[in-house]
Amino acid sequence: MSLEEIKKQIEKLRKEIKRHDYLYYVLNQPEISDYEYDQLMKKLQDLEKKYPQLITPDSPTQRVSGEVAKEFKSVKHTTPMLSLENTYSSEEIIDWEERIRKILGEQKCEFVVEPKIDGVSCTILYKNGLLVLGATRGDGETGEDITLNIKTIHSIPLSLRESSKYQIPSTFEVRGEVYIDKKDFEKLNKKLQDNNEITFANPRNAAAGSIRQKDPKVTAERPLKFFAHSTGLIEDKNLKIENHLKFLEICKEFGIRTIENFKLCKNIEEVIDYCKKWQEERDKIEYDIDGMVIKVNSFRQREILGTTMKSPRWAIAYKFPAQQATTKIKNIRVQVGRTGIITPVADLEPVKCGGVTISHATLHNFDEIKRLGVKIGDTVIVERAGEVIPKIVKVIESKRTGNEKNFKVPEKCPECGGEIVKEKEEEVAYRCINPSCPAQLIRGLIHFAKREAMDIEGLGEAVVQQLVEKKLVQDFADIYSLKKEDLLQLELFKDKKAQNLLD
Ligand SMILES: [Zn+2]
């Protein structure tokens, strides 16, 4: 075969793979099995290996770079990535509409309402159809260049899809959210846990941590997804975008996944109804949402409305109220933190709250117990607000039976039996002052290993616990004098992993 023929064959393969990516990631209508897809990829990889001179930057094989970033360069955004003003009630949404009315007068105004996904805001930029930049929001003016990591996300095309309807613009920039589905998040945490690695508190943290990995290979293994929801800089004389719905349609034509479950509303009553609908059904969506975004559909009207220093006037966020449930306190126990601080935790009778079952709540400190007047056995209202650990908001005193017990601050540390001292300067804090308290050492080491600067790979919670239990580590300096034989004594610690940690 001539080089010309090989080139044609490679191009055909790439086109086919891109078509299947589009069907799978954008339209959610795959036509082939994963196996068949992998076969196509393998064929392409083999050919490119033989003819590396034919590799192009937008080839599907080029998603994962071998480069490792030392630091992320900062990039100034083409137009500011503004944040939205928040509202918390229908009244506030109506107030917002009235403010708009004052500017727009009698003009008819339509709104697009979409779920507010709890992810990481990013911008992606295409020049002449080729993905050239991916960046975080940063402070809104300047973000970080994370192009290599953005490229690993399959719902972001490396080059824009050829459309029969629209010509590819010279500059096409879209903004959206990088996120992780709830199910994928659970699988990811399970995998991290099995590998004795640090797990994430919630899908948002997992997405944020994954998109800022220095090594794109790590990012590529994370189940990141992307939705476009806003325009960035778009330069083209031929491309007329009159409104938001048209923008979403164009994105889709170009192969970029757009926000799902949006609705065009003719008036503010419809807007409020749609917000309330998702407030009730938020758990049915496969990713975390914390509210809805309401936008004026017409781009001409958006221009008239303009922006304030911080936010556009033509869009607003409606935040869902916190989720509450009623349950009973089975017990109150204490935890020892890495600095020896003792914090009370309530064990609850498991209760469904906002789609998840919760079985414990934080009480922050001992003054909080006093302030709430909470006793063991009390019926209480617990609240989940976004990503934080549930907290107790209120005791329902009418439910008391007389069998409730007061909680007493323990005199001895539950972990080491050491003395507990009340801090003078801060009256609410109690502390275990035993310097070799194993609970403090374990939490301290985990904290130490988690700090990005340290970057000690493989030093997860389970490993730390075993190191301390087996007395292999008695202070921080011991970590660096660990020997392979020490690590091999640990359960679940494979030879390769031991070497990793020592390198
Ligand atoms: Zn202790």
Boltz pocket constraint, residues with backbone or C-beta under 6 A from the ligand:
constraints:
  - pocket:
      binder: B
      contacts: [[A, 336], [A, 413], [A, 414], [A, 415], [A, 416], [A, 417], [A, 418], [A, 432], [A, 433], [A, 434], [A, 437], [A, 438], [A, 439], [A, 440]]
      max_distance: 6.0
